[in-house]
């Protein structure tokens, strides 16, 4: 396998599981939107669902990621000062993998959190705090880790899952909003009237039940994604070590561990930073202790007697 080539990791294969868990609820949510569209356009449901999936494929094209996906995530192009810091670190990662600069997009997310993430097919996003707080070598380690997610195809299922969850999130929020409106209207206009009050409470319960159906699907998918996501983080760390950025990544993770809340991290897709550091250090120690390979034996003609 050549450097910089993409390869489907086992962890990327298991990342499909939360997407599969999301499909039934996604179909149900999409059916609600389809019923509304059908009032003005008699399109079959299968064609409507297929069109939604095809639209999601556009998220993997660089122009769409630059002008649509990145702004949706709140990211922007780096300023001149940010580009000067990113350029050296990112160039070292690309050179180590023999890759062209135009292959991936590096964008900046204004945030006070030390973080970076990969999404889509070519997008790497770094927070402003990470750019300001990390030395360039540690920033290179973080960028190598995020590039590893792309090389392992970890971001494919993640991006598809976010796209499928969009109509579910919309309906869940609309359902809870309408439930609150119905509850408020029931309390305001049905005082002293038993029948309208019972009807209003019934409508509120139905809306709440529908909202929880969609929310339960999201929670199940998120729980599976968090479980799978921890393994992809370890795999990306390992690939960053293979690139030669293990020590730099470990130093950056120690900064994260210093301000990390263990209880808050336990419910996310990222393992504890100190656990990742321990694994990186253990991998690097094993490689130091491993004896170098024996030189290959070369054949040399033996002197013999002439006849």
Secondary structure, 3 states (H helix, E strand, C coil): CCCCCCCCCHHHHHCHHHHHHHHHHHHHHHHHHHHHHHCCCCCCHHHHHHHHHHHHHHHHCHHHHHHHHHHHCCEECCCHHHHHHHHHHHHHHHHHCCCCHHHCEEEEECCCCCCEEEECCCEEEEEHHHHHHCCHHHHHHHHHHHHHHHHCCHHHHHHHHHHHHHHHHHHHHHHHHHHHHHHHHHHHHCCCCHHHHHHHHHHHHHHHHHHHHHHHHHHHHHHHHHHHHHHHHHHHHHHHHHHCCHHHHHHHHHHHHHCCCHHHHCCCCCCCHHHHHHHHHHHHHHHHHCCCCCCCCCCCCCCCCCC
